[in-house]
Amino acid sequence: MWRWRRLEPKGIRQASLVFAGITDMQIDQDVKSELVTRLSRIEGQIRGIEKMLEDDRECRDIVTQIAAATKALETVGFRMLASGLADCIKHPRKSAADGYSLDQVEKLFLKLS
């Protein structure tokens, strides 16, 4: 399960990603803000889909919106993981020590595919 937590090393606020007992993968703060914005849009899409169902809209229109929301959510996951991976590439020894071996990162990508 993904969860966000704040770290404050040397007074700098950073977002980090914690996954299933693995230690932290750093996520750039600008990327985090972008992802929160995208998730808000997706939330609006989902509310729109609910309204479409309540209004008995055409099935193919609803499915089209579900597909769009699904794709948007997948994009959030890949963008988040790509940002964390960039940090792993910049700091390979620290990443390996923190539990982000190449195998672990590959497993994370495969969970999204």
KAMO-V879863 format. One record per backbone hydrogen bond with DSSP energy under -1.0 kcal/mol. CO is the residue of the C=O (numbers start at 1). NH is the residue of the N-H. E is the energy in kcal/mol with one decimal. If there is no record, write none. Layout:
co-><CO | CO>
nh-><NH | NH>
e-><E | E>
This chain:
co-><3 | 5 | 7 | 8 | 9 | 14 | 15 | 16 | 17 | 19 | 25 | 28 | 29 | 30 | 31 | 32 | 33 | 34 | 35 | 36 | 37 | 38 | 39 | 40 | 41 | 42 | 43 | 44 | 45 | 46 | 47 | 48 | 49 | 50 | 51 | 52 | 53 | 58 | 59 | 60 | 61 | 62 | 63 | 64 | 65 | 66 | 67 | 68 | 69 | 70 | 71 | 72 | 73 | 74 | 75 | 76 | 77 | 78 | 79 | 80 | 81 | 82 | 83 | 84 | 85 | 86 | 87 | 91 | 92 | 93 | 94 | 95 | 96 | 98 | 101 | 102 | 103 | 104 | 105 | 106 | 107>
nh-><18 | 16 | 14 | 11 | 12 | 7 | 27 | 5 | 25 | 22 | 17 | 32 | 33 | 34 | 35 | 36 | 37 | 38 | 39 | 40 | 41 | 42 | 43 | 44 | 45 | 46 | 47 | 48 | 49 | 50 | 51 | 52 | 53 | 54 | 55 | 57 | 56 | 62 | 63 | 64 | 65 | 66 | 67 | 68 | 69 | 70 | 71 | 72 | 73 | 74 | 75 | 76 | 77 | 78 | 79 | 80 | 81 | 82 | 83 | 84 | 85 | 86 | 87 | 88 | 89 | 90 | 91 | 95 | 96 | 97 | 98 | 100 | 99 | 23 | 105 | 106 | 107 | 108 | 109 | 110 | 111>
e-><-1.6 | -1.3 | -1.6 | -1.2 | -2.1 | -1.7 | -2.2 | -1.0 | -1.6 | -3.1 | -2.4 | -2.4 | -2.3 | -2.2 | -2.7 | -2.5 | -2.1 | -2.4 | -2.8 | -1.9 | -1.9 | -2.4 | -2.4 | -1.8 | -2.2 | -2.6 | -2.2 | -2.2 | -2.2 | -2.4 | -2.2 | -2.3 | -2.3 | -2.5 | -2.4 | -2.6 | -1.6 | -1.9 | -2.7 | -1.9 | -1.8 | -2.5 | -2.6 | -2.0 | -2.4 | -2.5 | -2.4 | -2.3 | -2.2 | -2.3 | -2.2 | -1.8 | -2.0 | -2.5 | -2.6 | -2.5 | -2.3 | -2.6 | -2.0 | -2.0 | -2.6 | -2.1 | -1.4 | -1.9 | -2.4 | -2.0 | -1.9 | -2.7 | -2.5 | -2.4 | -2.0 | -3.1 | -1.2 | -1.1 | -2.3 | -2.3 | -2.2 | -1.9 | -2.2 | -2.4 | -1.7>
